[in-house]
Amino acid sequence: MSILVVRLGSPRKPGEGLRLGTVRRPPRGVPKTQFAKLDYYDIWLPNLAPSPDLVSFAQDSQDDQAWKTFERKFRAEMNQPDASRVLDLLAALSHQTNFSLGCYCENEARCHRSILKKLLAERGAEFA
């Protein structure tokens, strides 16, 4: 069993399991009934997305130092009790079932989902 990190809206892979959307907002112009059908997500977890202020910071900053600042601030947000408990749950579930988590960003290396992957790995999660 394991976690797969994906780009939301990309075609699903065999055995991917439930797709969790770790985004602040649903996809624009897509009816709620079509989210799963169009390979966005089955379950929406906005509390694992960066805060609106942090998203704005990331969009305005492109250099390596800004990315390090983003990662530090996002980790602090994910250390808050609600987000931390969800991360603990997902890490534990990764040993029992397959699921995926994702975001819309094209470049995973400059997306919060890469940090979520690190946070989950630090909690002992299994990855595909």
C-alpha positions in Angstrom: 0.0 0.0 0.0 1.3 3.5 -0.7 0.8 7.1 -1.6 1.3 8.5 -5.1 1.9 12.2 -5.6 0.1 13.5 -8.7 -0.8 16.6 -10.7 -4.6 17.1 -10.4 -6.3 16.8 -13.7 -3.8 14.3 -15.0 -5.0 10.8 -16.1 -5.3 8.4 -13.2 -2.9 5.5 -12.9 -3.9 1.9 -12.2 -4.1 1.2 -8.5 -3.9 4.9 -7.6 -6.9 4.7 -5.2 -8.7 7.8 -3.9 -7.3 11.1 -5.2 -7.0 13.8 -2.5 -7.0 17.4 -3.6 -4.7 19.4 -1.4 -5.6 22.7 -3.0 -7.1 25.9 -1.6 -9.8 26.2 -4.3 -11.7 23.8 -6.5 -11.0 23.8 -10.3 -12.5 26.8 -12.0 -15.5 26.3 -14.3 -15.8 22.6 -13.4 -19.1 21.4 -11.8 -18.6 19.7 -8.5 -20.2 16.5 -9.9 -17.4 16.3 -12.4 -14.3 16.7 -10.2 -13.6 13.0 -9.9 -14.8 12.1 -13.4 -12.3 14.6 -14.9 -9.5 13.3 -12.7 -9.2 16.3 -10.4 -10.0 14.7 -7.0 -12.4 12.5 -5.1 -11.9 14.2 -1.8 -11.0 17.9 -1.1 -8.5 18.6 1.7 -8.0 22.4 1.6 -6.4 22.3 5.1 -3.3 20.7 3.5 -3.0 23.6 1.0 -0.9 26.7 1.7 -2.8 29.7 3.2 -3.9 32.4 0.7 -1.1 34.7 1.8 1.5 32.0 1.3 0.1 31.2 -2.1 0.5 34.9 -3.1 4.0 34.9 -1.7 4.9 31.8 -3.8 3.4 33.3 -7.0 5.4 36.5 -6.5 8.7 34.8 -5.8 10.7 32.5 -8.0 14.3 32.4 -6.7 15.8 29.6 -4.4 15.8 31.8 -1.3 12.1 32.6 -1.7 11.4 28.8 -2.1 13.2 28.1 1.1 11.2 30.8 2.9 8.0 29.3 1.4 9.0 25.8 2.6 9.7 27.0 6.1 6.4 28.9 6.3 4.4 26.1 4.9 6.0 23.6 7.3 4.9 25.9 10.1 1.4 25.9 8.8 1.4 22.1 8.6 2.6 21.9 12.2 -0.7 23.4 13.4 -2.8 20.8 15.1 -5.5 20.3 12.5 -3.1 19.8 9.6 -0.7 17.8 11.6 -3.4 15.3 12.6 -4.4 14.9 9.0 -0.8 14.2 8.0 -0.5 11.7 10.8 -3.6 10.0 9.6 -2.5 9.9 6.0 0.9 8.5 6.9 -0.8 5.7 8.9 -3.3 5.0 6.1 -0.5 4.6 3.6 0.3 1.3 5.2 -3.2 0.0 4.7 -4.4 1.4 1.3 -3.4 3.1 -1.9 -4.3 6.8 -2.4 -2.9 9.8 -4.1 -2.6 13.5 -3.3 -2.0 16.4 -5.5 -2.2 20.0 -6.7 -2.6 21.8 -10.0 1.0 23.0 -10.3 2.9 21.8 -13.3 6.3 21.6 -11.6 6.2 19.3 -8.6 9.6 20.5 -7.4 8.2 24.0 -6.9 4.8 23.0 -5.5 3.7 22.4 -1.9 2.9 18.8 -2.7 6.7 18.2 -2.8 6.8 19.5 0.8 3.8 17.4 1.8 5.6 14.4 0.5 8.6 15.2 2.7 6.3 15.8 5.7 4.5 12.5 5.2 7.9 10.6 4.7 9.0 12.1 8.0 5.9 10.5 9.6 6.8 7.1 8.1 4.4 7.1 5.1 4.9 4.6 2.3 5.2 6.0 -1.3 4.7 4.3 -4.7 
